């Protein structure tokens, strides 16, 4: 979880969202949904737009959340929750599709689901999935989409928990700017105090040198007086 706390920054480090597994899986969900709705839903069905927009919203709000997170952890949390809500809606659409057509929502004791869970957990890139779109049935694709939705939701929940902890610890942008400003002032004061201490030390050394010079001059004067009398 990016944080400026240890780097003297008030802007958070930009997260490369393209490398996030939950973004990659959300991207696969978008492509899968476009393929699924074009192949299995009738043209003009309002569900097509609803599902595609939900899948797109899930993907795009991850991108926007990661980008806005540089300046606002609150906005990151808000947009990632929007993404989660969109993908939860998408998951319900796939479940409704299965139920309305008397197809199977695979349960935990189904070996096919267990294999699917392992596959989705270990594969994140588009090319890992696009090759199986054409050869899979609507029941298989629906269960694939539902599995991906569940895994993305779990990953994003973990990420959000860390983001919330970061916010509790470091605050928002205004708090980080204030902390950085106060830290800068503290450093300036410490520098001033150190310089003042050094000046006082130098003054004492100068006084000691002046005292030594006075003693030396007095000794020289005594020697000159003795020499004159002799």
C-alpha positions as CSV (number, residue, x, y, z in Angstrom):
1,X,0.0,0.0,0.0
2,X,1.7,3.3,-1.1
3,X,2.3,5.8,1.7
4,X,4.3,9.0,1.9
5,X,4.9,8.6,5.6
6,X,8.6,7.5,5.3
7,X,9.6,9.6,2.2
8,X,8.8,13.1,3.3
9,X,6.1,13.4,0.6
10,X,2.6,14.6,0.9
11,X,1.6,13.0,-2.5
12,X,1.2,9.2,-2.4
13,X,3.2,7.1,-4.8
14,X,1.4,6.2,-8.0
15,X,0.3,2.6,-8.0
16,X,0.7,0.9,-11.4
17,X,-2.8,-0.4,-11.7
18,X,-2.0,-2.4,-14.8
19,X,0.0,-4.8,-12.6
20,X,-2.8,-5.3,-10.0
21,X,-4.3,-8.8,-10.3
22,X,-7.8,-7.6,-9.5
23,X,-7.5,-5.0,-12.3
24,X,-6.4,-7.7,-14.8
25,X,-9.2,-10.0,-13.7
26,X,-11.7,-7.1,-14.0
27,X,-10.4,-6.5,-17.5
28,X,-11.0,-10.1,-18.4
29,X,-14.5,-9.8,-17.0
30,X,-15.2,-6.9,-19.3
31,X,-14.1,-8.8,-22.4
32,X,-15.9,-11.9,-21.3
33,X,-19.1,-10.0,-20.7
34,X,-19.0,-8.3,-24.1
35,X,-18.5,-11.7,-25.7
36,X,-21.2,-13.4,-23.6
37,X,-23.9,-10.7,-24.2
38,X,-23.2,-10.6,-27.9
39,X,-23.5,-14.4,-28.2
40,X,-26.2,-15.4,-25.8
41,X,-28.5,-12.4,-25.3
42,X,-30.9,-11.2,-28.0
43,X,-30.2,-7.9,-29.6
44,X,-32.3,-5.2,-28.0
45,X,-32.3,-6.9,-24.6
46,X,-31.7,-4.1,-22.0
47,X,-29.7,-6.6,-20.0
48,X,-26.9,-6.4,-22.6
49,X,-26.2,-2.7,-21.9
50,X,-26.6,-3.2,-18.2
51,X,-24.1,-6.0,-17.9
52,X,-21.5,-4.4,-20.2
53,X,-21.7,-1.1,-18.4
54,X,-21.4,-2.9,-15.0
55,X,-18.3,-4.7,-16.2
56,X,-16.9,-1.5,-17.7
57,X,-17.6,0.4,-14.5
58,X,-15.8,-2.2,-12.5
59,X,-12.7,-1.9,-14.6
60,X,-12.7,1.9,-15.1
61,X,-13.3,2.7,-11.5
62,X,-10.3,0.7,-10.5
63,X,-8.2,2.8,-12.9
64,X,-9.7,6.1,-11.6
65,X,-9.4,5.0,-8.0
66,X,-5.7,4.2,-8.4
67,X,-5.0,7.5,-10.2
68,X,-7.0,9.7,-7.8
69,X,-5.4,7.8,-4.9
70,X,-2.2,9.8,-5.5
71,X,-3.8,12.9,-3.9
72,X,-6.8,11.4,-2.1
73,X,-7.0,8.1,-0.3
74,X,-10.7,8.9,0.4
75,X,-11.4,9.1,-3.3
76,X,-9.5,5.9,-3.9
77,X,-11.6,4.1,-1.3
78,X,-14.8,5.6,-2.7
79,X,-14.1,4.6,-6.4
80,X,-12.9,1.1,-5.5
81,X,-16.1,0.6,-3.6
82,X,-18.0,1.8,-6.7
83,X,-16.0,-0.8,-8.7
84,X,-16.9,-3.5,-6.2
85,X,-20.6,-2.6,-6.3
86,X,-20.6,-2.7,-10.1
87,X,-19.0,-6.2,-10.2
88,X,-21.4,-7.4,-7.5
89,X,-24.2,-6.3,-9.7
90,X,-22.6,-8.0,-12.7
91,X,-22.3,-11.2,-10.6
92,X,-26.1,-11.1,-9.9
93,X,-26.8,-10.7,-13.6
94,X,-25.0,-13.8,-14.4
95,X,-26.7,-15.7,-11.6
96,X,-30.1,-14.4,-12.9
97,X,-29.2,-15.6,-16.4
98,X,-28.5,-19.1,-15.0
99,X,-31.6,-19.2,-12.9
100,X,-33.9,-17.9,-15.7
101,X,-32.7,-20.6,-18.1
102,X,-32.6,-23.5,-15.6
103,X,-28.8,-23.8,-15.8
104,X,-26.6,-24.7,-13.0
105,X,-24.8,-22.4,-10.6
106,X,-21.9,-24.6,-9.7
107,X,-21.6,-25.3,-5.9
108,X,-18.5,-25.8,-3.8
109,X,-18.7,-29.6,-4.0
110,X,-18.7,-29.5,-7.8
111,X,-15.2,-30.7,-9.1
112,X,-15.6,-28.4,-12.1
113,X,-16.0,-25.4,-9.9
114,X,-12.9,-26.4,-7.9
115,X,-10.8,-26.6,-11.1
116,X,-12.3,-23.3,-12.2
117,X,-11.3,-21.6,-9.0
118,X,-7.7,-22.8,-9.3
119,X,-7.5,-21.7,-12.9
120,X,-8.9,-18.2,-12.1
121,X,-6.6,-17.9,-9.1
122,X,-3.5,-18.6,-11.1
123,X,-4.3,-16.9,-14.4
124,X,-4.7,-13.1,-14.8
125,X,-4.0,-12.1,-18.4
126,X,-6.4,-11.7,-21.2
127,X,-4.7,-14.3,-23.4
128,X,-5.2,-16.9,-20.7
129,X,-9.0,-16.6,-21.1
130,X,-9.9,-15.4,-24.6
131,X,-9.0,-18.7,-26.2
132,X,-11.6,-20.5,-24.1
133,X,-14.5,-18.1,-24.8
134,X,-15.6,-19.6,-28.1
135,X,-15.5,-23.2,-27.0
136,X,-17.3,-22.7,-23.7
137,X,-21.1,-22.9,-23.1
138,X,-23.2,-20.2,-21.6
139,X,-23.3,-22.1,-18.3
140,X,-19.6,-22.5,-18.3
141,X,-19.0,-18.8,-19.1
142,X,-21.5,-17.7,-16.5
143,X,-19.8,-19.7,-13.8
144,X,-16.4,-18.4,-15.0
145,X,-17.6,-14.8,-14.7
146,X,-19.1,-15.4,-11.2
147,X,-15.9,-17.0,-10.0
148,X,-13.9,-14.1,-11.3
149,X,-16.3,-11.6,-9.7
150,X,-15.8,-13.3,-6.3
151,X,-12.1,-13.4,-6.6
152,X,-11.9,-9.7,-7.6
153,X,-14.2,-8.8,-4.8
154,X,-12.0,-10.6,-2.2
155,X,-8.8,-9.0,-3.5
156,X,-10.3,-5.5,-3.6
157,X,-11.6,-6.0,0.0
158,X,-8.1,-6.8,1.2
159,X,-6.7,-3.7,-0.7
160,X,-9.4,-1.5,0.8
161,X,-8.7,-2.6,4.3
162,X,-5.1,-1.6,3.8
163,X,-6.1,1.7,2.3
164,X,-8.3,2.4,5.3
165,X,-5.4,1.6,7.7
166,X,-3.2,3.9,5.6
167,X,-5.8,6.7,6.0
168,X,-6.1,6.1,9.7
169,X,-2.3,6.3,10.1
170,X,-1.4,9.1,7.7
171,X,-4.6,10.9,7.1
172,X,-5.7,12.6,3.9
173,X,-3.9,15.1,1.7
174,X,-4.4,18.1,4.0
175,X,-3.2,16.1,7.0
176,X,-0.1,14.9,5.1
177,X,0.6,18.5,3.9
178,X,0.3,19.8,7.5
179,X,2.5,17.0,8.8
180,X,5.1,17.7,6.2
181,X,5.0,21.5,6.9
182,X,5.3,20.9,10.6
183,X,8.1,18.5,10.0
184,X,9.9,21.1,7.9
185,X,9.4,23.8,10.6
186,X,10.7,21.4,13.2
187,X,13.8,20.8,11.2
188,X,14.3,24.6,10.8
189,X,14.0,25.1,14.5
190,X,16.4,22.3,15.3
191,X,18.9,23.9,12.8
192,X,18.5,27.3,14.4
193,X,18.9,25.8,17.9
194,X,22.0,24.0,16.8
195,X,23.5,27.1,15.3
196,X,22.7,29.1,18.4
197,X,24.4,26.5,20.5
198,X,27.5,26.6,18.2
199,X,27.5,30.4,18.4
200,X,27.5,30.3,22.2
201,X,30.3,27.8,22.1
202,X,32.4,30.0,19.8
203,X,31.7,33.0,22.1
204,X,33.1,31.1,25.1
205,X,36.2,30.1,23.1
206,X,36.7,33.7,22.0
207,X,36.5,34.9,25.7
208,X,39.0,32.2,26.7
209,X,41.3,33.3,23.9
210,X,41.0,36.9,24.8
211,X,41.7,36.0,28.5
212,X,44.8,34.1,27.4
213,X,46.0,37.0,25.2
214,X,45.5,39.4,28.1
215,X,47.6,37.1,30.4
216,X,50.2,36.8,27.7
217,X,50.4,40.5,27.2
218,X,50.7,41.1,31.0
219,X,53.6,38.5,31.2
220,X,55.4,40.2,28.3
221,X,54.9,43.6,30.0
222,X,56.5,42.2,33.2
223,X,59.4,40.8,31.3
224,X,60.0,44.2,29.5
225,X,59.9,46.0,32.9
226,X,62.4,43.7,34.4
227,X,64.6,43.9,31.4
228,X,64.5,47.7,31.6
229,X,65.5,47.8,35.3
230,X,68.4,45.5,34.7
